[in-house]
Amino acid sequence: MSYPPLGGQYPPPGGQYPPPGGQYQRPPGKGLAITALVLGIIALLSSWTVFGGIGFGVLAVIFGLIALIKARSGTAGGGVMAGFGLVLGLLSIVIGVLVGVFAWKVVEETGGADYVSCLNKAGNDQTAIQKCLDDFSTTLESKFPTTPSPAR
């Protein structure tokens, strides 16, 4: 027959209580780092839309910097994830700006700025709007012919 130890208490089962000599400490959170990484991935995937790349990229950089600072001070974890989120955010901003500059050059080259200006001047006048469209179509056809020119 087994009797309880003196004092009437059984030892606690293992693994359910804090280790002797200290309190249980929760591991540092990685929420900001995960957020930075997810935003960086979304920014990279949407960087061709300019606004998605720049908008999500800026958010990824902000969350990445905050997460890196907290990880280095020891109050949070996920320093590597935060770094990747930061880098992806910066890369997305660069890609978004380059795509925006390229798109603006294409619009300028094809007469898109003149077309928008013409539409603004036309207001609600349907004949003026149609003339703007016809002029823009003529400009596009002269710059990008749809029929091949004969070989010389």
C-alpha positions as CSV (number, residue, x, y, z in Angstrom):
1,M,0.0,0.0,0.0
2,S,1.4,3.4,-0.9
3,Y,0.9,6.4,1.3
4,P,1.1,10.0,0.3
5,P,4.3,11.9,1.3
6,L,4.4,13.7,4.5
7,G,2.3,16.9,4.4
8,G,-0.5,15.1,2.4
9,Q,0.4,16.5,-1.0
10,Y,1.3,14.6,-4.1
11,P,3.9,16.1,-6.4
12,P,2.5,18.0,-9.4
13,P,2.4,16.1,-12.7
14,G,5.2,17.1,-15.0
15,G,4.8,19.6,-17.8
16,Q,1.9,21.6,-16.5
17,Y,3.5,24.0,-14.1
18,P,6.3,26.5,-14.5
19,P,9.8,25.3,-14.1
20,P,11.2,25.6,-10.6
21,G,12.8,28.8,-9.7
22,G,10.9,31.1,-12.1
23,Q,7.7,32.1,-13.7
24,Y,6.6,30.9,-17.1
25,Q,7.5,33.4,-19.8
26,R,5.6,33.5,-23.0
27,P,7.8,33.5,-26.1
28,P,7.9,37.0,-27.8
29,G,5.1,37.6,-30.3
30,K,5.8,37.6,-34.0
31,G,2.5,39.4,-35.1
32,L,4.2,42.5,-36.5
33,A,6.8,40.5,-38.3
34,I,4.2,38.2,-39.9
35,T,2.1,41.3,-40.9
36,A,5.2,42.9,-42.5
37,L,6.0,39.7,-44.5
38,V,2.4,39.3,-45.7
39,L,2.1,42.9,-46.7
40,G,5.5,42.6,-48.5
41,I,4.3,39.6,-50.4
42,I,1.0,41.3,-51.3
43,A,2.9,44.5,-52.3
44,L,5.2,42.5,-54.6
45,L,2.3,40.7,-56.2
46,S,0.4,43.9,-56.8
47,S,3.4,46.1,-57.7
48,W,2.4,46.1,-61.4
49,T,-0.7,48.1,-60.4
50,V,1.4,51.0,-59.1
51,F,-1.0,51.9,-56.3
52,G,-0.9,48.4,-54.9
53,G,2.8,48.2,-55.0
54,I,3.5,51.5,-53.5
55,G,0.6,51.5,-51.0
56,F,1.2,48.0,-49.7
57,G,5.0,48.5,-50.0
58,V,4.9,51.5,-47.7
59,L,2.8,49.6,-45.2
60,A,5.2,46.6,-45.3
61,V,8.2,49.0,-44.8
62,I,6.5,50.6,-41.8
63,F,5.5,47.3,-40.1
64,G,8.9,45.8,-41.0
65,L,10.8,48.6,-39.3
66,I,8.7,48.5,-36.2
67,A,9.0,44.7,-36.0
68,L,12.8,44.9,-36.5
69,I,13.2,47.4,-33.8
70,K,11.1,45.3,-31.4
71,A,12.9,42.1,-32.4
72,R,16.3,43.7,-31.8
73,S,15.3,45.1,-28.4
74,G,14.0,41.6,-27.4
75,T,10.4,42.5,-26.9
76,A,9.2,40.7,-30.0
77,G,10.3,37.8,-32.2
78,G,10.5,37.3,-36.0
79,G,13.4,39.5,-36.9
80,V,14.1,37.5,-40.1
81,M,10.4,37.7,-41.2
82,A,10.4,41.4,-40.5
83,G,13.6,41.9,-42.6
84,F,12.1,40.0,-45.5
85,G,8.9,42.0,-45.3
86,L,10.9,45.2,-45.2
87,V,13.0,44.2,-48.3
88,L,9.9,43.0,-50.2
89,G,8.2,46.3,-49.4
90,L,11.1,48.4,-50.6
91,L,11.4,46.3,-53.8
92,S,7.7,46.7,-54.5
93,I,7.9,50.5,-54.1
94,V,10.8,50.6,-56.6
95,I,8.9,48.4,-59.1
96,G,5.7,50.4,-58.6
97,V,7.5,53.7,-59.3
98,L,9.2,52.2,-62.4
99,V,5.9,50.9,-63.7
100,G,4.3,54.3,-63.1
101,V,7.0,56.1,-64.9
102,F,6.8,53.7,-67.8
103,A,3.0,54.0,-68.0
104,W,3.2,57.8,-67.9
105,K,5.7,57.8,-70.8
106,V,3.4,55.6,-72.8
107,V,0.5,57.9,-72.2
108,E,2.5,60.9,-73.2
109,E,3.9,59.2,-76.3
110,T,0.6,58.1,-77.5
111,G,-1.1,61.5,-77.0
112,G,-3.2,60.3,-74.0
113,A,-2.6,63.6,-72.2
114,D,-3.9,65.6,-75.1
115,Y,-7.0,63.2,-75.3
116,V,-7.7,63.8,-71.6
117,S,-7.3,67.6,-72.0
118,C,-9.6,67.5,-75.0
119,L,-12.3,65.5,-73.0
120,N,-12.0,68.0,-70.1
121,K,-12.6,70.9,-72.5
122,A,-15.5,69.1,-74.2
123,G,-17.5,68.7,-71.0
124,N,-20.9,67.1,-71.8
125,D,-20.9,68.0,-75.5
126,Q,-21.2,64.6,-77.3
127,T,-20.0,65.9,-80.7
128,A,-16.9,67.4,-79.1
129,I,-16.3,64.1,-77.2
130,Q,-16.6,62.2,-80.4
131,K,-14.2,64.5,-82.1
132,C,-11.7,64.0,-79.3
133,L,-12.0,60.2,-79.7
134,D,-11.6,60.5,-83.5
135,D,-8.5,62.6,-83.1
136,F,-7.0,60.2,-80.6
137,S,-7.8,57.2,-82.8
138,T,-6.1,58.9,-85.7
139,T,-3.0,59.7,-83.5
140,L,-2.8,56.0,-82.4
141,E,-3.2,54.7,-85.9
142,S,-0.4,56.9,-87.2
143,K,1.9,55.8,-84.4
144,F,0.9,52.1,-84.4
145,P,-0.3,51.1,-87.8
146,T,-2.6,48.1,-87.8
147,T,-1.8,47.1,-91.4
148,P,1.7,46.2,-92.3
149,S,3.4,48.5,-94.7
150,P,4.6,47.0,-98.0
151,A,8.1,45.7,-98.2
152,R,10.5,47.9,-100.2
